[in-house]
Amino acid sequence: MPAFIQFFIIVLMTVMPVAVHAREIQLDASVLLTAMDAGGNDNFKSGKGLALQYSYYLKQWLAADVGLFVSDQTFTESGRDVVGDYRASIQSKSILLGIKPRHKFSVPYEVYARLGIQYWQTELEVEEYFNESVPGGKTSATDTGTGYYASLGGAHYINDRVVVQLELRHMMQLDVFEGESDYPFDLRINALSFGFGYRF
Amino acid sequence: MKAAPTPVTRLFKVAAAIFFIYTSVGCDVDSSNNTPPVPTTGLVMYAEANLHESEETAQIAAAVYRDGVPVGLIGGDVFEARTTTQRVLLKDSGSYDGSYAAPLVIDVVQDVFLNVVHEPIEARDDRWYPVDLLNIDPGPGELVGKSATVSFPPEVIITSPASGAIYNSPLDIVDLSWVAIGAAGDAMRVLSLVSCTDGLTRSSYGTVVDIVDDDGLEAIALNNFIFDVNEGSAGIKFISDAAQALLQELLDQLSAGNIDPDFVSKKVEANPISSDCEIRLFLQRQRKGVFDASFDDGLVIGSRSAEVTVNYVSPTPFN
C-alpha cells in the first residue's frame, strides 16, 4: 500500500475515535469534473476525480475537515513543435486537512465552505513521438508537496441523515518538481463536484 | 530598440501575399508546393536572412531538402543561428514547407552562422512542463554538425522616387534609383505589394521585378505592378511562394504584428487598372552565402532591403 494512502488512513484512524463521541459527524463522497491548469501552454482536457471527506463538527456551524482526493489521469491536448509531437498527463492524489463552516437555511437547505491545506502526490507523464524511423516513448516522474484548497458548496437534505451536495472546488499544488527541475510549476485544479453526504 | 522585429520574415510574407493574390486572379501559378527553388535531387541546404532598413532584427529561415522533400529536424535537432554576440534557435515553422525560422538581433551587421545542433532541452523549452526532467532523447541526428554561413550585402538606400509619388497610367515609368554600392555578384530585385480599392472592393497582390545590374538606376514600367483583369496579366511576374512568405513576414515585422496574417492572400476583387492602388516597393539586394561541403547543393542568401511607397490613381473615377 502506498505511503500516501497509509498516511491518510492513519489520520482517519486518529480522528475517528474522537468523532464517535461527537454530536455530529458526516462522511461525504463526491465525483468531480476537473479542470487542471499548470500554466503556460498546457491545454489540459477536462478530467474526473473522486473525493472522500470526513467532517467532525466542533460546533453547530464549524467542522474539522479531513479528506482524500484522487484524480483520474488527465491528458493535455497533443502538441507539436520543432522536436516532435508530445502529450502530457497528470494523475494526482491529495490528503486534505482543514475546516468546514456551514450555514443552515430553513430546512432542507445548507451552504458550506471548505478551507485547508493539502499534501499532494502528483505523477506527470509525457509521451513523445518523432517519426517512423525515430520512435518516441513515454517517461514519467512523481513529486510530493503541499498546497491549499478552498471550496464553496450547497447541500440539500433528503432526510435527516442523507444530503445531496454540489460544490465548486479550487485546489492548488505549489512548486511541483521544485528542486528537481529548473522548470517547476504550480498546479491548479478547479472542479465541480456532485456527491452525497451521510450523517452519523 | 525594437522588441523583436523580423525583416526577413516580413519580406517573405510580402512575397507570399503577392502570390496568393495572383492565384486568386486566375494566373497560372502552381501554389500546391510551397517550397523555395531548390534542386530536386540530393541533400540541399536552403537558408535566407533579410535585414530591412532601420530594423535591428533579421528574420532567419532555413531548411534542408532531400530529393526535393523537406527533411524535418526532430528529437532536439535544431538550427542555431549565431553571430559573435547573439544566438537563437530556429524553433518556429517558417513560411515555406519544411523551413524553420526565428528573429535574430543584428546589433552590428555581420555574418550569421547557421549550424544544426542537438539541444534536447533548449529545443523543448517552450513547453509548459519540466523538460529537463521529462524528455525522451533519441540523440543527435544525421544532420547535426552541418552548417552554412549567411553574409549580408551592403545596405539599400533608395534615392527616388519620392515616397507618395503619384502615377496615373500603367505605362508610366517609375524611375527607381539607389546608392550603387553592391559588390560583384550581388543581385537586385524589387518585390512589390500592391493594395487597390475601387471604392467598393479591394485587391492586393505581389509582384517581383528582377534588376539586371546594381548600377543605381532602373526604369520600371508601372505595368509591372498594375494590370487589367479583363486583359490578363501576362506582363507581370507574380512572386513565388518563398518570396511571398518572406514578404508577409516583413509586413508583419514592419507593422509590429498588426498586419492581417492573410493580407497578402486576399482575393482580387477590384480591377487594379480602374482602382486607386498603393504600391509598396521593396528593393532588395541579395548576396549568396556558403554552405557545408557535405551538402550536395544549396542556396544560402543574405539580403538587405529598403522600401518606398508610390501610388497609382486611376484616371477614370471609379464612381
Chai-1 contact restraints between the chains, C-beta under 6 A:
chainA,res_idxA,chainB,res_idxB,connection_type,confidence,min_distance_angstrom,max_distance_angstrom,comment,restraint_id
A,A38,B,W128,contact,1.0,0.0,6.0,A-B,restraint_1
A,G40,B,W128,contact,1.0,0.0,6.0,A-B,restraint_2
A,N41,B,W128,contact,1.0,0.0,6.0,A-B,restraint_3
A,D42,B,W128,contact,1.0,0.0,6.0,A-B,restraint_4
A,V82,B,V78,contact,1.0,0.0,6.0,A-B,restraint_5
A,V82,B,K91,contact,1.0,0.0,6.0,A-B,restraint_6
A,V82,B,A123,contact,1.0,0.0,6.0,A-B,restraint_7
A,V83,B,G76,contact,1.0,0.0,6.0,A-B,restraint_8
A,V83,B,A123,contact,1.0,0.0,6.0,A-B,restraint_9
A,V83,B,R124,contact,1.0,0.0,6.0,A-B,restraint_10
A,G84,B,I74,contact,1.0,0.0,6.0,A-B,restraint_11
A,A88,B,Y129,contact,1.0,0.0,6.0,A-B,restraint_12
A,V126,B,L134,contact,1.0,0.0,6.0,A-B,restraint_13
A,E128,B,I136,contact,1.0,0.0,6.0,A-B,restraint_14
A,F130,B,I74,contact,1.0,0.0,6.0,A-B,restraint_15
A,F130,B,G75,contact,1.0,0.0,6.0,A-B,restraint_16
A,N131,B,I74,contact,1.0,0.0,6.0,A-B,restraint_17
A,V134,B,G75,contact,1.0,0.0,6.0,A-B,restraint_18
A,V134,B,P138,contact,1.0,0.0,6.0,A-B,restraint_19
A,G136,B,I136,contact,1.0,0.0,6.0,A-B,restraint_20
A,G137,B,I136,contact,1.0,0.0,6.0,A-B,restraint_21
A,T139,B,L134,contact,1.0,0.0,6.0,A-B,restraint_22
A,T139,B,I136,contact,1.0,0.0,6.0,A-B,restraint_23
A,A141,B,L133,contact,1.0,0.0,6.0,A-B,restraint_24
A,A141,B,L134,contact,1.0,0.0,6.0,A-B,restraint_25
A,F177,B,P130,contact,1.0,0.0,6.0,A-B,restraint_26
A,E180,B,L133,contact,1.0,0.0,6.0,A-B,restraint_27
A,S181,B,P130,contact,1.0,0.0,6.0,A-B,restraint_28
A,S181,B,D132,contact,1.0,0.0,6.0,A-B,restraint_29
A,S181,B,L133,contact,1.0,0.0,6.0,A-B,restraint_30
A,D182,B,D132,contact,1.0,0.0,6.0,A-B,restraint_31
A,Y183,B,P130,contact,1.0,0.0,6.0,A-B,restraint_32
